[in-house]
Amino acid sequence: MGVKILLSRRTSDVKKFVKFCEGDFGRKVLRREAHYLRNELRGRKMILDIGCGIGSFEEMLPELNITGLDSSEEMLEEARRRSDKKFVLGDAEDLDFPDRSFDAVFMVTTLEFVENYEKAIDEVARVLVPGGKLVVMTLNPESKYFKDHVQNEDSYFRKIKHTNLKEIERCIQKLFVASGEYFLGIQGVDVFDNNDKSLAALYIIKGIKA
């Protein structure tokens, strides 16, 4: 693939993401996710956002000390335009931080796209202090929202690598005291509280490092 074509696709991905985040539906989704994260991360002093994208949560949660990490420099360039938080280029499977650097880590629709999620979870545990908190929001393949979107040939949902959420949860439970719950009902353009796996767009796994 030529460099120009690759850069064009990456720029296109950023534009699509910006369009979603700035649209009415995207804002409704992000507000609910941000509200959830605010409640879960309140009181945490050093927080890492793995797969931060364009920095939406850094922008929406200015009161939290968040470092955003992403594997796309194009996404990070957009994130830096939106927030004055710290943003770093990095790999979820090989975090370039010392042991015990953070007291909380969150990932929003990221872990299920990572090639080796087991290694990513090991890395999260390494950079967290004892008692550190992990919040993982994954797409729920059982939801109508997911099933509708995955039929679209251009949907990034098609890039998902792992759909066995219980397997991911069991892997997290090896290093964390963790449990999961369904969250964020979506039907058409309506966004609402719901924990029914057929309507909840996300499955959230929360854990405390043992």
Buried (B, 14 or more C-beta within 10 A) or exposed (E): EEEEEEEEEBEEBBEEBBEBBEEEEBBBBBEBBBEBBBEBBEEBEBBBBBBBBBBBBBBBBEEBBBBBBBBBEBBBEBBBEBBEBEBBEBBBBEBEBEEBBBBBBBBBBBBBBBEBBBBBBBBBBBBBBEEBBBBBBBBBBBBBBBEBBBEEEEBBBEEBEBBEBEEBBEBBBEBBEBEBEBBBBBBEEEBEEBEEEEBBBBBBBBBEBE
